């Protein structure tokens, strides 16, 4: 039980760090500049069934997925080329932006 409480405490302490980690205004600029919106929709709310919505998604999940695409685990995945040029900071900014959008 004390271990669980400590775990919760650490999680709560890290929470603000995670939420301020990315600059969402910069993320919005990147989303236009790198054309993420053309498939994922304006503010990540596409209605096209070929593409996942990014609005309201957990920022860490978005970063994790972008890293997965960068690793090119699926050689012909459409996202690989889009993820390739993104730096760690850009991934954080994009994740902050999309996670803040209303689904
Ligand atoms: C040409 C269309 C296209 C463009 C442009 C595009 N994506 Fe994607 N994206 C996809 C497709 C298709 C998938 C689904 C791939 C999969 O899950 O295997 C996807 C999946 C994702 C996922 C995972 C979503 C999930 O729920 O697992 C993220 C995150 C993502 N894209 C972010 C971005 C970002 C950030 C950009 C801009 C830098 C971008 N995408 C540009 C087509 C696109």
py3Dmol code that shows the C-alpha trace and the ligand (Angstrom):
import py3Dmol

protein = """\
ATOM      1  CA  UNK A   1       0.000   0.000   0.000  1.00  0.00           C
ATOM      2  CA  UNK A   2       2.697   2.601   0.846  1.00  0.00           C
ATOM      3  CA  UNK A   3       4.376   1.706  -2.461  1.00  0.00           C
ATOM      4  CA  UNK A   4       1.142   2.402  -4.329  1.00  0.00           C
ATOM      5  CA  UNK A   5       0.731   5.737  -2.560  1.00  0.00           C
ATOM      6  CA  UNK A   6       4.284   6.727  -3.439  1.00  0.00           C
ATOM      7  CA  UNK A   7       3.638   5.746  -7.038  1.00  0.00           C
ATOM      8  CA  UNK A   8       0.508   7.918  -7.143  1.00  0.00           C
ATOM      9  CA  UNK A   9       2.394  10.812  -5.585  1.00  0.00           C
ATOM     10  CA  UNK A  10       5.158  10.593  -8.176  1.00  0.00           C
ATOM     11  CA  UNK A  11       2.573  10.441 -10.974  1.00  0.00           C
ATOM     12  CA  UNK A  12       0.783  13.507  -9.627  1.00  0.00           C
ATOM     13  CA  UNK A  13       4.078  15.385  -9.339  1.00  0.00           C
ATOM     14  CA  UNK A  14       4.954  14.555 -12.943  1.00  0.00           C
ATOM     15  CA  UNK A  15       1.553  15.509 -14.320  1.00  0.00           C
ATOM     16  CA  UNK A  16       2.216  19.273 -14.676  1.00  0.00           C
ATOM     17  CA  UNK A  17       5.569  18.529 -16.313  1.00  0.00           C
ATOM     18  CA  UNK A  18       3.873  16.393 -18.918  1.00  0.00           C
ATOM     19  CA  UNK A  19       1.160  18.923 -19.666  1.00  0.00           C
ATOM     20  CA  UNK A  20       3.533  21.884 -20.070  1.00  0.00           C
ATOM     21  CA  UNK A  21       6.097  19.805 -21.948  1.00  0.00           C
ATOM     22  CA  UNK A  22       4.993  20.939 -25.425  1.00  0.00           C
ATOM     23  CA  UNK A  23       4.260  24.355 -26.904  1.00  0.00           C
ATOM     24  CA  UNK A  24       0.825  23.932 -28.464  1.00  0.00           C
ATOM     25  CA  UNK A  25       0.933  27.226 -30.394  1.00  0.00           C
ATOM     26  CA  UNK A  26       4.114  26.044 -32.092  1.00  0.00           C
ATOM     27  CA  UNK A  27       2.433  22.660 -32.573  1.00  0.00           C
ATOM     28  CA  UNK A  28      -0.408  24.310 -34.475  1.00  0.00           C
ATOM     29  CA  UNK A  29       2.067  25.974 -36.832  1.00  0.00           C
ATOM     30  CA  UNK A  30       3.875  22.671 -37.365  1.00  0.00           C
ATOM     31  CA  UNK A  31       0.616  20.832 -38.063  1.00  0.00           C
ATOM     32  CA  UNK A  32      -0.069  23.225 -40.965  1.00  0.00           C
ATOM     33  CA  UNK A  33       3.528  23.440 -42.126  1.00  0.00           C
ATOM     34  CA  UNK A  34       3.934  19.632 -42.246  1.00  0.00           C
ATOM     35  CA  UNK A  35       0.387  19.132 -43.598  1.00  0.00           C
ATOM     36  CA  UNK A  36      -0.774  16.852 -40.804  1.00  0.00           C
ATOM     37  CA  UNK A  37      -4.180  18.533 -41.234  1.00  0.00           C
ATOM     38  CA  UNK A  38      -4.600  17.289 -44.809  1.00  0.00           C
ATOM     39  CA  UNK A  39      -5.215  13.770 -43.529  1.00  0.00           C
ATOM     40  CA  UNK A  40      -5.981  14.179 -39.822  1.00  0.00           C
ATOM     41  CA  UNK A  41      -8.320  17.129 -40.385  1.00  0.00           C
ATOM     42  CA  UNK A  42      -8.360  20.692 -39.119  1.00  0.00           C
ATOM     43  CA  UNK A  43      -7.510  20.507 -35.399  1.00  0.00           C
ATOM     44  CA  UNK A  44      -7.149  16.733 -35.777  1.00  0.00           C
ATOM     45  CA  UNK A  45     -10.869  16.084 -36.191  1.00  0.00           C
ATOM     46  CA  UNK A  46     -11.030  14.339 -39.545  1.00  0.00           C
ATOM     47  CA  UNK A  47     -14.252  12.634 -40.593  1.00  0.00           C
ATOM     48  CA  UNK A  48     -12.411  10.615 -43.251  1.00  0.00           C
ATOM     49  CA  UNK A  49     -12.511   6.981 -42.103  1.00  0.00           C
ATOM     50  CA  UNK A  50      -9.056   6.306 -43.571  1.00  0.00           C
ATOM     51  CA  UNK A  51      -7.376   8.476 -40.936  1.00  0.00           C
ATOM     52  CA  UNK A  52      -7.333   8.459 -37.136  1.00  0.00           C
ATOM     53  CA  UNK A  53      -8.474  11.581 -35.263  1.00  0.00           C
ATOM     54  CA  UNK A  54      -5.781  13.162 -33.142  1.00  0.00           C
ATOM     55  CA  UNK A  55      -7.951  15.720 -31.313  1.00  0.00           C
ATOM     56  CA  UNK A  56      -8.091  15.050 -27.586  1.00  0.00           C
ATOM     57  CA  UNK A  57      -5.601  12.181 -27.776  1.00  0.00           C
ATOM     58  CA  UNK A  58      -3.138  11.679 -24.896  1.00  0.00           C
ATOM     59  CA  UNK A  59       0.098  13.575 -25.650  1.00  0.00           C
ATOM     60  CA  UNK A  60       2.351  10.712 -24.585  1.00  0.00           C
ATOM     61  CA  UNK A  61       0.443   8.342 -26.847  1.00  0.00           C
ATOM     62  CA  UNK A  62       0.918  10.689 -29.834  1.00  0.00           C
ATOM     63  CA  UNK A  63       4.660  10.971 -29.148  1.00  0.00           C
ATOM     64  CA  UNK A  64       4.929   7.212 -28.746  1.00  0.00           C
ATOM     65  CA  UNK A  65       3.170   6.583 -32.060  1.00  0.00           C
ATOM     66  CA  UNK A  66       5.378   9.114 -33.879  1.00  0.00           C
ATOM     67  CA  UNK A  67       8.461   7.361 -32.504  1.00  0.00           C
ATOM     68  CA  UNK A  68       7.054   4.047 -33.672  1.00  0.00           C
ATOM     69  CA  UNK A  69       6.670   5.445 -37.220  1.00  0.00           C
ATOM     70  CA  UNK A  70      10.177   6.937 -37.090  1.00  0.00           C
ATOM     71  CA  UNK A  71      11.568   3.497 -36.237  1.00  0.00           C
ATOM     72  CA  UNK A  72      10.037   2.254 -39.545  1.00  0.00           C
ATOM     73  CA  UNK A  73       8.869  -0.987 -37.977  1.00  0.00           C
ATOM     74  CA  UNK A  74       6.253  -1.247 -40.731  1.00  0.00           C
ATOM     75  CA  UNK A  75       8.299  -0.371 -43.834  1.00  0.00           C
ATOM     76  CA  UNK A  76       5.424   0.874 -45.997  1.00  0.00           C
ATOM     77  CA  UNK A  77       3.351   2.640 -43.385  1.00  0.00           C
ATOM     78  CA  UNK A  78       2.060   5.917 -44.819  1.00  0.00           C
ATOM     79  CA  UNK A  79       3.082   7.765 -41.640  1.00  0.00           C
ATOM     80  CA  UNK A  80       6.776   6.855 -41.721  1.00  0.00           C
ATOM     81  CA  UNK A  81       7.699   9.626 -44.135  1.00  0.00           C
ATOM     82  CA  UNK A  82       5.611  12.193 -42.261  1.00  0.00           C
ATOM     83  CA  UNK A  83       7.197  11.336 -38.911  1.00  0.00           C
ATOM     84  CA  UNK A  84      10.768  11.177 -40.251  1.00  0.00           C
ATOM     85  CA  UNK A  85      11.663  14.916 -40.144  1.00  0.00           C
ATOM     86  CA  UNK A  86      10.226  15.524 -36.649  1.00  0.00           C
ATOM     87  CA  UNK A  87      12.629  16.321 -33.786  1.00  0.00           C
ATOM     88  CA  UNK A  88      11.825  15.447 -30.159  1.00  0.00           C
ATOM     89  CA  UNK A  89      10.728  19.053 -29.547  1.00  0.00           C
ATOM     90  CA  UNK A  90       8.474  19.089 -32.611  1.00  0.00           C
ATOM     91  CA  UNK A  91       6.834  15.837 -31.504  1.00  0.00           C
ATOM     92  CA  UNK A  92       6.150  17.322 -28.060  1.00  0.00           C
ATOM     93  CA  UNK A  93       4.698  20.507 -29.589  1.00  0.00           C
ATOM     94  CA  UNK A  94       2.473  18.612 -32.033  1.00  0.00           C
ATOM     95  CA  UNK A  95       1.323  16.267 -29.241  1.00  0.00           C
ATOM     96  CA  UNK A  96       0.498  19.241 -26.991  1.00  0.00           C
ATOM     97  CA  UNK A  97      -1.478  20.900 -29.775  1.00  0.00           C
ATOM     98  CA  UNK A  98      -3.563  17.910 -30.851  1.00  0.00           C
ATOM     99  CA  UNK A  99      -4.226  16.764 -27.281  1.00  0.00           C
ATOM    100  CA  UNK A 100      -5.701  20.195 -26.439  1.00  0.00           C
ATOM    101  CA  UNK A 101      -8.241  20.091 -29.277  1.00  0.00           C
ATOM    102  CA  UNK A 102     -11.838  19.205 -28.517  1.00  0.00           C
ATOM    103  CA  UNK A 103     -12.837  15.930 -30.139  1.00  0.00           C
TER     104      UNK A 103
END
"""
ligand_1 = """\
43
LIG
C -1.040 11.415 -46.176
C -1.860 11.337 -44.982
C -1.215 11.648 -43.637
C -0.499 12.764 -43.278
C -0.116 13.967 -44.124
C -0.176 12.595 -41.875
N -0.692 11.415 -41.409
Fe -0.608 10.738 -39.500
N -1.576 9.016 -40.041
C -1.985 8.724 -41.324
C -2.496 7.360 -41.350
C -3.048 6.608 -42.553
C -2.358 6.858 -40.042
C -2.695 5.444 -39.523
C -1.393 4.665 -39.548
C -1.357 3.499 -38.598
O -1.886 3.612 -37.491
O -0.720 2.492 -38.943
C -1.795 7.937 -39.245
C -1.527 7.818 -37.909
C -1.009 8.846 -37.125
C -0.843 8.787 -35.693
C -1.236 7.608 -34.793
C -2.679 7.783 -34.386
C -3.201 6.656 -33.546
O -4.340 6.777 -33.061
O -2.508 5.657 -33.344
C -0.311 9.963 -35.293
C 0.064 10.387 -33.867
C -0.128 10.773 -36.481
N -0.572 10.062 -37.569
C 0.395 12.054 -36.489
C 0.639 12.792 -37.646
C 1.341 14.052 -37.648
C 1.882 14.761 -36.412
C 1.415 14.452 -38.963
C 2.120 15.662 -39.518
C 3.538 15.773 -39.204
C 0.733 13.446 -39.760
N 0.293 12.450 -38.925
C 0.550 13.495 -41.131
C -1.957 9.585 -42.410
C -1.322 10.797 -42.452
"""
view = py3Dmol.view(width=600, height=400)
view.addModel(protein, "pdb")
view.setStyle({"model": 0}, {"cartoon": {"style": "trace"}})
view.addModel(ligand_1, "xyz")
view.setStyle({"model": 1}, {"stick": {}})
view.zoomTo()
view.show()
